[in-house]
């Protein structure tokens, strides 16, 4: 039976009407130039930039995944949400270089800093990764939401998973194709507000149903509120030997997000994602100047602190309601006959909270928020893929093509991404373990990209040969691990022989393997760069700390004031406060 009533549907249809209205308004104003289509004319204000960054990050897979992790591991995944400080790095460190270069894409920046080949490599890897991860995972999580909230919907033989996913992909595709970055950004501003309000309501009503915060802590236990997980599980002996057995295991096999991985490895992925990924950085490139871009990044940092409380905490509430038996449906879903948590079912935590805890009307607001999350993340990736293909490939093959033609190609590219999203549906629906597998792809591809961007900006001596060597060596290690992991994740019952090299590599916790890729990429980049000729410093003027001029420094200094500094300090203090509070 559907868990949505007439009032809920009115709210949901109202949401769609407003979104399409905003998109239509943007489309009517739009000019047929590449600046306008791909970067919203470079005139987005700081609030639009910040809310767009947040909305793009918080897809439905984010909500489903975080709430699910809250139900199984407590606040362990909050480390990733507390990477709000990475957005401060984006605003204060990277934005001046990006806006000074006037690029459309992150690969284009690599071309300015290193070489056209570096641009091509990163563009190709990014496009493939977006198709394999962001589109696929977003569609998967959206399908989960629809199947829980509308279990009995059926039309022409299609169930709620198909109907809901197709509807959202098509609607999102229409306004992204026609409106480009401006339509994406302005709709995301509204979607951010709806998403935050809806998720706060889930947390509030969940706590009310349970009996309050103190009751939550009493039922869930202190370990669920501890960000710092031990190197190995309690009662297990840690060893360097590659073993995984009862009472004894290699410390680097522990996949329960141990503190060392979160402290030293997770920031690599965080800095790559928040400061160098086209999917995110395209928003700051759409700002008119450093001031608006930086303030947008700071605003996004404030928004980024919210998921701990509005996505992860609802998952813990779901767990508490299940183990306490206060909601029998939750207990049946999450707790197995042996009294242990059924981890595979935890991903339904958030939509089940919506279906069982919220009153009529409020439920419609939250479902609109979930739809906003799905649509904003899909719109973001559709637009990012379109920009990468059009600017980094097509415009280089056809350098004299008109602006109107490039916009047309961008729309065609976006349409292709929408079609790919639809084609992913049957694969996602039938792929056991595909969600977790795809989530790991980014961890293996991120380190070399992070290295070439940050090392390239901080050290002017590093050259194109070093950058390419780092990219190729890092990607090779990442693809090796993906090739090893693939059959284990996707083929039921497949396992490597225990103790074999492939078994060891497959069992190394992904964060540690990411750190290995990072170290190898960094060493290779420095070794090759210093073994070969220096770059031409005149060509990279303004693109590294060693080549910025006094004029560049004056321009950057004029773009910020005490308000920006104080706001950034507040973000840092809030992060530290959260770490202290969630220490068990």
Secondary structure, 3 states (H helix, E strand, C coil): CCCCCHHHHHHHHHHHHHHHHHHHHHHHHCCCCHHHHHHHHHCECHHHHHHHHHHHHCCHHHHHHHHHHHHHHHHHHHHHHCCHHHHHHHHHHHHHHHHHHCCCCHHHHHHHHCCHHHHHHHHHHHHHHHHHHHHHHHHHHHHHHHHHHCCCCEECCEEHHHHHHHHHHHHHHHHHHHHHHHHHHHHHHHHHHHHHHHHHHHHHHHHHHHCCHHHHHHHHCHHHHECCECCCCCCCEEECCCCEECCEEEHHHCCCCEHHHHHHHHHHHHHHHHHHCHHHHHHHHCECCHHHHHHHHHHHHHHHCCHHHHHHHHHHHHHHHHHCCCCHHHHHHHECCCCCECHHHHHHHHHHHHHHHCCCCHHHHHHHHHHHHHHHHHHHHHHHHHHHHHHHHHHHHCCCCCHHHHHHHHHHHHHHHHHHHHHHHHHHHHCCCHHHHHHHHHHHHHHHHHHHHHHHHHCCCCCHHHHHHHHHHHHHHHHHHHHHHHHHHHCCCCCCCCCCHHHHHHHCCHHHHHHHHHHHHHHHHHHHHHHCCCCCHHHHCCCCHHHCCHHHHHHHHCCCCHHHHHHHHHHHHHHHHHHHHCEC
